[in-house]
Every structure is written in C-alpha cells, then in structure tokens.
Amino acid sequence: MVETNEWQQEQARLNQVSDEIEAQLVTANKDFEQAHAETYAVETNYGANTSINTFEEDDAMETNAEIQQQRNIVARVTETEQIMAKMVTTLHSLQASPYFGRVDILEDGDPDTLYIGLASLQDDQGDFLINDWRAPISGIYYNGALGPVSYPTPMGDQKADLKKKRQYTIEGRHIINMFDTDVTIGDEMLQYALGQQNDATMHNIVATIQQEQNQIIRDTTSDLMVVQGVAGSGKTSAILQRIAFLLFHARENLNSDQIVLFSPNRLFSSYIADVLPSLGERNMRQVTMSEFLSARLQGLTVQTLFNQYEQDQERPQAIRQQLQQALESADLADALANYLTQLAAPEIAFVDVYFQGEVWFSKDDFVTYFKTLPTAYAMMDRIIQTKQHFLEVLQTQILDLRQADWVLDALNQLDDAEYHRLLDEDIDALVQADVNMDETVDQVATAYLKEVFQPLDDAIYNSQFIDIYQQFSDFLQYLARTEYAGIEQKWWMTKEQRFAHQLEQHAIDYEDVVPVLYLRDLMTGSGTNQFMQYVFVDEMQDYAMLQMLYLKHAFPYAKFTLLGDAEQALFRAVQTPESLMQAYQDAFQVKKHRLIKLNKSYRSTQQIMNFAKALLPDGADIQTFQRPGTKPQIRQVEASQVATTLADMVHQLQTTQKTIAILTKTQTQAETVSVDLTDQGIDHQLLDADDRSRQADILVMPIYLAKGLEFDAVIGYDVSQMNYPDTDSTGLLYTLASRAMHELMMISIGPVTQLINAVADTVDIID
C-alpha cells in the first residue's frame, strides 16, 4: 500500500505532467491549424500557378519545371499537416491517461525514475516526463522482476538494478489506483481491467501486458513466429501491440501499408479497428482470406470458408471431403509443379486477345512465338518471355501511331486541363533534358495512346492470353489420370464437371480457389507482392497448408506471425502446436522460427473456463486466472419452450450484463433464433459473414463468426445430443463457452449432449 504522503507526491507530479500536456496541446493545435491552412492554400493554387504554353520550346520546359516544383511543395506541406495531426492525437491520448507505470533503476551507480505511457513526452529542456512503452528501456517494466535487469541499446545490452515497479490507474488528472509490485503486472490491476464490461471494440492492453505476451511483442528477429494461445490468452491483443511496436522500432524503414493482417471475418476486423489508432499508429492493411482471394479472381463469386462449412453441415459427403482435403494439402503444390513440367505447347490454353471488339493478337500468334522458345526453359520463364515480347510489340505499335491523323486530331481537341494532365503524367521524362516542341508533342501523344491502349496492355501484362480456368480443368483431368491422392478417376472427373458447372454460374468452390491461383502464378510468374514486410494470420488453425504456402508465395520477403488455438479448429482436424510448427517450418523453409505457447486464459471467470477446458482431452494444461463467478447454467426444454426460455435468459442477463451473444451451430439456426426473439419483442441484431460491425447489445450469430470476439454474457443455443452428437463438436462447444467473460447460459432442446454430461460437475443443469 502506498503511503498517503507519497500518494500526494505522485498526484502533484501528475498535475505537473498534465499541465505540460495541455500546454503542448495548445501549441500543437495552433501548428496543426496553420499547417492545414497552408496545405489548403497550396492545393488550391496548384493548377492556377502552372499555366500551359506549348507553342514555344522554352515555355514548355518552364511549364514542366513549374509542375514538378508545385508537386514537391504539395507533398511537403501535406506531410507537415499529417505530422501535426498525429501529434495532436497523441497528446489527446496522453491527456486522457498520461502514464500507467513507473520503474526506479540504479544504472552505473546513478538512480533514475522512468514513467511509462502510451507515448513519450519531453519538456522544453528535453527531459523525458513519459517514456513510450515501446522504447527499449521500457521493456524493464514488462519483463523484469526486482533486482538485476538489462535492456538493449545500440552499444549492446545495458545492465541495471530494478529497485521499484509501480502501477497506476489514471483517468485524466486523477490517480484512481496505485500500488507497487515485484512482478510484471499485479493481479489487482488485471482484476480491475478484466472485470470491466465489454463494448463494441477491442482496447489496447499496454498497461496489462504479461511477460509471455511481451516476448511476442518485442521479437524483431523471427522470420516465422507461431503463437499457440488458448482462448482468452490475449494472443490477438498481443499481436496488435506487436504491430505497434514494430512500427515504432523500424519507423525509418517500415510503414503500416507494409503490414497485412488476415482476419477471420469482417466483424472481427471492425472489432479491432481502434487498437492501433489508440496507440498513435495508423491501421495496418486488414483483409479476410475470402476477400484476398476474391480480389485475385475478379469476376467470380468465391465461396467463403463459412459457405463451405454450412454446405458441409447440410449435405455431408465423404468423397467431397476427401476431394477438399486433397486440393488443400501441401502436396498439391508438388502436383502442380509436376503437371507444368510435362505440359507441351498444344496443351497450354492460349486464347485470342481482343481490343475494341477485334482480335488484336490471336491464339496462333502466341502459340507460334511460344514454340520458338527453348524447351529447356521453365514454363514460367517461357510464359514471361512471351508476355514481354507482346508488350514490346504493343509499345512499338503505339510509337508508330503517334503521328497518325486520328491521334493528332484527338490531341487538338484536348482542353488545357486534359493536356495538363497528360503532360503531368509524363513529367518525369519531360524534365530530364532539353526537349524541343516536336518531342513534347510526341510525349503527349505517347501518354494519350498509352491510355487508349491501357486495357490491351493490362490484358497482356496480366497474362490474359491464357485461359487459366480451362488450364485448371486440364489439371483436374491430369489428377484423374494419375488417381491423385488415391481418389478414383471417376470422382476427379466429377469434380472437373462441378468446376465447369460453377464457372458457368460465375462461381468457384472454396477449395478450388488457391489451386487455380497457384497454377496461374506458377505459369505466369505473377501474384507476388515484394513490398510487404510483415504478414499476420489470425486463427491459423482454420486454414489449409496449401493456403499458407500460397501466402508465403504471395509475400515472399515478408516475416510471418501465425496465431491461433488448435482446440478451436472448427474447419480442420486438430493438430498439436508442435506438429503445426514443424509443418510450417518445413513449408516456409525459414532460418529463424519460434513457437510461443500462451496457456493462461484471462477472459472468462474461473468457473466458465473450468467448464470450457474440461471439454478438452488436454484441458488440464490450460491455466485459469483466478476471477470468481458463477457456474455455467443449462436449461433442458421442449421445442415449444425455446422462445420463452430464450427470452427469460436474455431478461435475466440484462439486469447485470451489457453485451449478450446468442451463439448457434449454423447460420440457419441463428435465423431461427432471430425469429423467436422478434416474436418475444426483444431487440437484437442478427449477424452473418457479410456484417462488419455490431449495432446492438444483443447479438445472434453462428459460433464461427464469434471467434476472436468476447461478450459479457453468452447463451449457447441447443447444446443437445442431436445438435452436438460426437467429439467432432468439441471445438465448437469450447469456442462457444470461451466467448463469455462473466456469465454463460445454455439451452438444450431435448437431452444434453454427452460431451457436456461427461463434465456435468462443472455446470448446473436445470430440467
């Protein structure tokens, strides 16, 4: 317990820091307003200050130089405005809660006191009033127990002696709570944080980062990190803090556009959207796997993982599941490579390329050129060379057309704004050297023709001279001939017919998407993003190994962080963390890899987590945070009683909890529940895979959409033997239970599943 006089001293210091923040905020607001006004003025005058004169060579050169100068000015003032806007945002965050931690250290005999917060703050003398939580020295707060510690510096590890570690709960200018601890984060602060009610978005956890989470956050060397975390272990929160740390650590060479996070669904993407901005960073790129794949197969409706799951629930077929597994296995990558090595020119699905309704390059053009290339070259190299050849042919055609009458007529019809735009597009070439009038006209004509022929250029660049869908049909026939994966020829031919039928409907099955993309990319050398530096994949256990291999192919120079919980594998067979790590290590072929296991769950009360982990064969390995609550409750009812029982549960929970989720096994069941609630006069929101945000406190959704989310209370719909008949349902029930923070209720239409009866001592069952 902190003494009264020391509390007063801490409050006095907080007042001084708050005064400094407010003073800097006044200055920052003024600087931002000035920067904003300057940006507006420069952008407004951009066009007016660069009048066009193309009739004299000197005037044309002067115009080009002025355009380049104006562009540089706009870029400079815009950057200044963005810097000032970020500073204002940061100061507002500090104003709300200046800091949350303090460490007293003895370094080379000199004592020092450091305060840790969301961002750094210096006074006018350059002294740090607050240290950014991501600074190297701040790692002491998260990792070090009292006694000898060290932290990284450019000159190597610096040793120190940690004398005191103090934690605060601060709201504005007031210290709400304060205590000393000799561990990372004291249970008192965790109890306070975890006891709060849930709302629509995730918050940052910088004040309560645990030591094992800090290992994830501050790792800068691993090429592949696999985080196996039990439900509620804070793995997703830790990953978001990791992104913020990486942006801080490598701020000279990394920006948020070079980081992508694959989210399990759109709802989750919205749920975590506020975390990085609250830490003063711009959000990374965020996408679901289905969105990523759909963007690469434009023009087709791509079946989602959830659609596939729902379809399999309604019409389970053993042979379909075997085909899915074969098409999603890592071995398929080898099958694709083998297929391409034996592919002859007549078997390549070359097609005509059209421009403005006419054949510009024919199928025979491509076949003829392709046959001239040495067969010793790899397929990809021959396709790339073919593409490059026809791009060069097109560029020659464009140059030959510059003086065509129809082109010169079109240029004469351009107004000043359009001419300026074309000139601006080619400005870098124009300002390099002495250009005369005729050359300037040629440059503008070239820019004009490039726009006219851009669709054709894109078609060739994107290798649309190959019908990749026809090629994939041929690949499926190849799999049939070889009876790949031990599946009879007739079933592969049935699959090929299904693929063709789906194409006619402008659709494609989920398991076909990555093989099609992989085939296209291996043939054409496309599909890679060399700009991305970090890739994060949440709920890794729900993705097939071929999908992971394709991500590695798509982002060849990125470092990967994969996180998930093997026990929440709803769409794949459960694998141990060690076997997953080995599989990824073999597939990714990286030098530095790391497996981190988070076995302690913080989200749910002890009673809820005792039930959830009892469902699992190895649940005893899960550690629970000691936060007391009530046992989960199950009501067994007849079908005619479901609607009123659900209503009773909702009304009961509303007296103490804010967010309530009713979780079902399928979307169809969710729709049934929604009708029942409507009939009972209960306002709620029914969610599906297309929803991006939570608009109500009472939500209805299938379990798979709730992954990664948490709620004050959860109602599990129909946990009966009929609905959850065997151990394949264990992951669903575990995921359902572990979404609840404070209370868990379930309803069973008829006899309760044996999966729950086997752990009946952890629940209260009411007939």
N, C-alpha and C positions, 0 to 999 in steps of 0.2 A: 504494500500500500504506500503510495506517495504521500509524504508529509504535507501539511497544509501550507507551510511557507514555501516549499518547493513548488507546489501546485500554483501558488500565486506568482512565483518567478517565471514559471512556464507560461502562464496566462499573459504576463507582462511582455514576454518575448513574442508571443503570438500576436499581441496587439501591435508591436513594432513592425513585425513582418507584414501584417495585414495593411498597415499604413503605407508601407513601401509598395506593396502590390497595387493598392488603389492609386498611389501617385504615378506609378509606371503605367497604369491602365489609362489614366487621363492623357498622358503624353502619347501613348500608343494609339489611342482613338483619334487624336488630332493628326498624327502622322498618317494613319490609315485614310482619313477623310481627304487629306492633301494628296496622297498617292492615288486615291480613287478619282479625284477631280483631274489630276494630271493625265491619268490613263484615258479618261473620257475625252479630254481635250485633244490628245494626240490621235486617238482613233477617229474622232470627228473630222480632224483636219487632214487625215491621211490621203484621201483622194484629192482634196482641194489643192494640196501643196505640190501635186505632181501632174501638172497639165501635160498633155501629149503633143509632141510635134515630131512627125516622122518624115517631114519634107526636106530637112537639112541633116546631113550626117552628124554634125557637131551637136545639133539639138537632140537628135535621137540618143546619142551617147550620154548627154547630160540628163535626159529623162530617165534613162536606165539607172544611172548612178543615184539619182534622187529617190527612185523607187526603193533601191537597196538600202539607202540611208534611212528612209521612213520605216521600213520593215524592222530594222535594227532598233530604232527608237521605240516602236510599239512593243517589241519583245522586252526591252529593258524596263519600261515603266510598268508593264503587266507583271513582270517578275517582282518588282518592288512592292506593288499592291498586294500580291499573294503573300509575300513575306510578312507584311504588316498585318494582314488579316489573320495569319496563323499566330502571330504574337498576341493579338487581341484575344483570340480564342483561348490560348494557353493561359493568359493572365486571368481570364474569367474562371477557368477551371481551378487555378490556384486560389482565387478569391473564395470559391465555394468550400475548399478544404486544402489549406496550404501544404500540409505535410501529414504523414501518418507514422513516421518512425524517427528514431534518434539512436546513434551509436556514439559512445565515447571510447576513443582509442588512444593508445600510447605508442607513438611511432618514433623510433630513434631517440627515445627519451623525452620527446615533446608530446604533451597532451593535446588532443583535438576533439571537438564535438561536431558531429555532422547530422544534419536533419535531412530526411529522405522524403521526397514527394513526387508528384506526377511529372514535374518538370523542374529544371534548375532556375534559380533566381539569384541574381547578383545585385549588390548595392552599387552606388556610384564610385566606390573605392575598388570595385572588382572582387570583393569578398563574397563567398557563396553563403547566402542565407538559407537556401534549399538546394540539395543535390538531386539531380534526376535519378530516379530509381534504376535506370539502365546504365548509369555510369559505372565503370569497373569497381570503384571503391564502394559503391552501394551494395555490391554483392555480399559484403560482410554482413549486412543486415539480414539477408535471406539464408546464407549458408553457415555463418559462423556461430558456434556456441561461445560463451565467455571463455577467454583465455587466448592462446596464440592463434592468429589467423593470418591469411595472406590474400592479396588481390593483385590482378595482373596490371602491369604498366608497360610502356614501350621498352623499358630497360630490363624487363623480366619481372618475376613475382616480387612484390614488396611485402615484407613481414611486418606485423603489428601485434599489439596486445589489446584485445577487446575487453574493456572494463565494464561497460554498461550497455544494455539494449533496452530501449523504452518504446512502447507502442501507444498510439493515440487514436481516439475517435474525435475528429474535429469537424464541426459544422459552422462554416463562416468564420466568425471571430471568437467562437466559444469552444473550449475543450469539454467534450461530453464525457470522455473516459480516458484514463491514462494509467498505465501500470508497467512495471519492469519485469523482464523475463530473461531467462538464460537459454531459451530455445528459439527456434525460428519464428514461429507465430504462436502466441499463447492461446490456449483453449478459450479463454474468456472472450478474446476478440472474435474467434471463429464462431463461438456460440451466438454472439451478437449478430454477426453477419449472416449466419445460416438460419437464424430464427426470423429473419425478415420475410415479409410476404412477397410473392413473386409478381412481376408485371410483364408487359409485352416484350421487353427486350432484355438481353443479357448485359450485365455491367462488368467493368474491368475488375480484376481481383488483385491489383498491385499491392494493396495493403494486407492481403492474407495469403500471399504466395507461400507454398510449402517448400521445404528443401528439395524434395524429389521433383517438384514442378520446376524449380529454379534450374535444375540440371538440364531440363528440356529447353527452357527459355534462353539460356546463355551459351548453348552449344553453337559454335561457329565453324566447326571443322568437319562434321559428319556429312558425307555425300548422301547417305541413306540413314534416316532415323525412323525406327518403328516404335511407336508408343502404344503398348497394350495397357489400357486403363479400364478398370471395372466401372460400371455405371455410377455416375456421380463423383468420380475421382478428380474432376476438374481438368481433364485432358484437353477439351476444346478451349476452355479458358486459358490454359497454359499455352496452347498453340497460338492464340491471338496475341498474348503478351509476347510470345517468341517473335512474331512478325514485327511487333512494335520495337522490340529490342534489336532485331536485325536491321531495321530501317535506321535506327539510331547508331548502331555500331558501324555500319557501312554506308553512312549517309552521303559520302562523296561518290560512291560507285553503284548505289542501289536506290531505286525509287519504287513506289507502290505498284506501278504498272508492270514491274518485272517480277511480281509475285502473284501467283494464282492459287485460289483455294477452291477445291472441288467439294461442294456442299451436298449433303444427302437429299435435300429438297429445297424448293423455293421458300417455304415457310421458315426453315432454319436460316436461310440466307438473310431474311429480314430480321430474324431474331437477334443475330449477332452484329447487325449493321452499325450499331452505335459504339461498339467497344473501341475500335481504333481511333475514331474521332475524339472519344473521351480521353485518349492518351496523346492527343495532339498530332495524330498521323492521319493521312488520307487513306481511305479504304483500299485494300488490295483488290485485284480483279477477283470476281467471285462467280462461279458457274456451277450448275449441276452437270453430271455426266451426260444426261439426255440432251441438255442444251448445247453442250460442247460437241457432241456427235451430230446433232441436228444441223448445227451451223456448218459442218463439213459435208453434209449431204443435203444441200438445199434443194427444195422441190419435192422432197419425200416427207411423209408423215412417219416419224421414227417412233416405234413402240418404246415406251418407257419401261424401266425395271418394274415399276408398280403395276403397269398394264399387264406385263408378263406374269407377275405374281398372281394378280386377280384372275387371269385366264387359266393359270395352272390350278387355282383353287376350285374353279368352276368345272374344268374338264381335265382332270389329271390323267396323263397318258405316259406310261413308262418309256415308250420309244421316243416321244417328243423330248422328254427329259434327257435321254441318252444323247440325242442329237444336239441339244443345247450344250450339254457338258463337253461334247467333242468339239463343237465350234467355239467354245470359250476357253479351251485348255491352252497352256503354253506350247504344247506340242504342235498346235495348228500353225504356228509361225514357221516351224521347220517344214511342214507340209506345203505351205505357200512357197517357200524358197525352192523346194524340190520341184514343184509344179512349174515355176518360172524357168528353171534351168533346162527343162525339156520342151519348152514352148517354141515352136517354129513360126516363121513369119505368117504363113497362111492361117495359123490358129490365133493370131492376135486380132482382136475385134476392132480393126481400124474402120472409121466411118468418114463420110463426107463432112466438110466444114462449110457452113453457109454464111453468106454476108448479104444482107438486104434481099433475102429470098432466093439468092442464086448460089450455086456451088462455086466457091472461090478456090478451095483446094479439095481435090477428090480423094476418095479412099485409095484409088490406084496411085495417086501422087505419093501418098505416104508409104504404101507397100513398096513401090519402086525404089524410093530413096532408102527405106529401111533395109532392103536386100543388098544395098551397096556397102553396108557397114560390116566390118569383120565379125564373124560369128563367135570369135574368141572373146569379144567384149561381153560384159554382163548385160542382162536385159535392161536394167535401169540405165546404164550408160548409153546403150543404143537408142532408147526412147528419148533421153535427154538430148542426145546429139540430133535426133530427128526434130525435136521441138526447136532447138536452137537454129537449125537450118531453115525451117519455115518461118521463124521470126525474122531472120535476116532477109529472106526473100521478101517478106512483107515490108520491111523497112526500106529495101531497095525500091519497091513499088511506090511507096509513099514519096520518096525523094524524086522519083521520075514524074510524079503527078503535081509537083509544086507549081509548075508554070502552066498547068492545064487551064484552059479558058474558064471552065466551071469553077475552078479553085480561085482564080483571080477575081472572077465576078462575085464570088461569095465574100472575099476579103473586102471588096469595095462597098459591100452592103453593111459592113460592121460599123456600129456606132463607137464613139470614143471609149465608153465603158467596156465594151466587149473587146476592143482592140487592146485596151489597157490590161485586161485580164489575161489575154493570150500572151502579151508581152511579158507580163509579170510571171507567168508560169515558166517561161524560159529565161528568166532574168539572169540566173547564174551563168548561163552560156554567153549571154549578151555583154556582160560587164567584164569579161575576161581580157579582151584585147580590142584592138582597133577594128571596128566593124563599119562597113560602108552601107549606104542606103539599100542597095540590092540585097546584101546579106541579111539586113534586118527584115526585109520583106520575106526572104526565104525562111528566116527563123519563124516568123509569124505564120507563114503558110504551113511550115512543118508542124507547129503547135496545133494549128487548125485541123490538119489531116490526121494527126495523132488522135484527136478527139473523135473525128469521124470514124476512124478505123479501130477505135479502142475496143469495141465489142469483139471484133475479129482477133485482135491482139490478145485479149483476155482468153478467148476460146483456145488459142494455140498455147498460150503460156500455161493454162490450166489443163493441158493435155486432153481437151475435149475431142480430139481426133481419135480417141479410144473410147468405146462404149464399155465402161467398167462393169456395168450390170450384166451385159452379155458375156463379158470375160468371167465374171463370178459364176454365172450359170455353167460355163465350161469347167470351171474349177470344181463345182459340185459334182459334175459328171466324172471328173478325174477322181474325186473321193469315192464315187460309186464304183468305178472300175477297180480301184485298189481296196475296196471294202474297208475304208479308213476307220480306225478305232474299233474294229471288229463288228461294225454295223453292216448288215446285209445291203447288197446293191439296191434292192427294191426300195428300201427305206430312204437311201440317199436320193434316189430318183424322185421319190415322193416329196422330199424336201426341196429338190430343184423345181418341181412343179408348184409347190407352195410359194417359193421365192418369186417365180414368174407371175403367179396369180396376184401376189401382193403388189408387185411392180405395176400391174395393170390398174390397180387401185391407188397408185402413187403412194404406196406404203411399204414399210420394211420391218421385219421382226427384229426384236432387240438383239437376239443372238447373232444376227447376220450383219449388223452394222459394223462392228470392229473388223471382222474378216474382210468385208468389202473395202473399208478404208485402208486396211493394211495392204491388201492386194494392190489397190490404186497407188499407194505411196511407194511400195517396193518396185512397182513397174515404172513409175514416172519420176521418182526421186523427190516427190513433193511431201507436204504435210508436216514439215519440221519448223519449229519456232526457236531460233537460236538466240533470241533476245531475253527469254525468260530465265531468271536465275534461281528461283525457288518455287517448288510445287508442293502444295499441301493437299492431302486427300483424307477427308474425314469419313468415318465408317468404312474403313478399308476392307473389312470382312465381307462386305456386300458386293464386292467387285471381283470379277473373274481375273485369273492371272493374265490372260491374253489382253484384257483391258489395261492392266497395269503395264504390261510390256508396250502397249501402244502409246501410253502416256510417256513412257521413257523414250520411245521413238519420236514422239511429237515434240518433246522438250529435251533434246539430247545433252544440253550443257547445264541443266538445272540440278540443284540439290533437292532431294525428295524427303519430305516428312510425312509418314503414313501413320494414321492413328485410328484406333477403334477398340472394340471389345469383342473378342472371339465368341463370348457367350451370347452376344446379340446378333449372331449370324442368322438373319431371317430368310435369306435367299440362297445361301450356300451351306455346304457341310461345315460343321465346326472344326477348326484346326487349333492346335496349341500355339501359343505365341512363338515358341522356339521353332516349330515346323514352318510357321509363316515367315519368320525371319530368315530361315535357311532358303526357303523358296524364293523370296525376294532377293536375297543375296546372290543366288545362282542366276536369277533372271536379269538383275540390273548390272552385275559384274562391276561393282564399285570397290574402291580401295578401303575407304573408311566408312564403316557401318556401325550402328549402335542400336541395341534393343533396350528400351526403358519400360519397366512394368510399374504401374500405379495400382496398388492393391487396396488402398484405403478409400472408402466411399464417404463423402461428406454431405451429399444432397439430402438423403432421407433420414428420418428418425431411426433409432436403433431397432425399433420393433418392425418397421416396414422393411428395413434391409435384412433383418434376421429371416423374414419370410422369403424375400427375393433370393437370397443366397442359399436357403435351404432347398430351393427348387433345383439347384445345380449339383451335378456329381462332385465337383471340386469346389463347392461354395465355401467350404471351411477356410479356404485361402484368402477370402475377402475379409478385410478388417473394417469394422464399422466405427464411425465417430460416435462418441457417447453423448447423443442428444435424445432424451427420452420422449416418448409419445405413447399413442395407444395402438393396440394390436389391429392389424387389418381385419375388416369385417366382411363376411359373405352372407348374403341372403338367398336362400333357395326358394324359388317361386314357380308357380304355374305360368304358362304363356299368357293367360288372361290377366295376370297381375303385374306384368312387366312395366307397363306405362306408369301406373300409380306408384309402384315401388321406386322407379327411377326418379319420379317427381319428389317423393318423400326424401330420398337420399340427397337430391340437389338442395332442397329446402333446409335440410339439417346441416349440410356443409356450408351453406351460405351464411349461417349465423357466426361462423368463425374464420372462414377462408375467403380469399378473393378470387383466385383463378381456379376453375374446376374443369377438368378434361374428362370426357366420357370416351373411352378407347375401345374400339371394336376390332375384330379379326380382319374384316374386309370392308371395302367401301360400301358394298350393298347393305351390310349390317348397319353401317353408320347412317345411311339414308333412312333405314327403318327406325332407328333411334330418334332421328331428327323429326320424323312424322309423329312419334309418340310424344316428344317434348312439346311440339307445336300444339298437339291436341290437349296437352295439360297446361297450356298457356305459359310456358317457360321460354323466355327469350334466349336465343343461343345462336351460335354460328356453326354451320356445317362446313367442314373443310375438305378439300380434295387436293390432288397433286398440283393443280394449277394455281392454288391460292398462295399469295405472297405475304400476307400479314394477318395478324389476329385483330379482329374488330369487336370482340365481345369477351366477357369474363367466363362465360360458359361455352365450351368448345366441344364439338363432336368430330372425331376423326378416326381412321384406322390406325392401328398401333405403329405401322411402319412410317407414318408421317410424323409421329411424335418423337422419333429418335433424335437425341441431342437436345430435346426440349425438357422443361421441367414445369411443374404446376404445384400450387399449394395443395390441391387435393385431386385424386384420380378415382373415377368409377370405372371398374372393369366390367364390360358388358358380356354376359353369358359365358362364364367360365365353367361350362358344363362338360360332362364327358363326351357328349355329342359334338361339341364345338372344338374341344381340345383333346382328341382321343388318344394320343400317343406321345412318345418322347420327342418327336419332331416338333411338337408345340412348345417345348420347354423354353426356347429362346423368346418366343412371343410373350409368354407369361412373365418371364424375368424382365423383359423390356417394359412391359405394361406396369409392373409393380414399381420398378425403379424410376419411373417418371414422377412419382409422388414425393413431395417434400415433407408434408405434415400429416396428411391423412389419406388412407387407402380403403375404399369400399369396393366390393364386387357383387355382382348379381349372377345367379346361375338358374337357367331355365331347365329345371329337372335336376337329376343327380350331379353333384360337383365332380369335376374331372379327378381321376385317380392321381394325377400329378400333384394336386393340392391336398387330397385326402392323405397322401403319404407324408405330408408335413403339417398335419392338422393341428399340432400343438402350437404352431406359430400364428394361427388365425382364430377368430371367433366365427363359427358357422351357425347361422340362425335359420332354422326351418320355417 
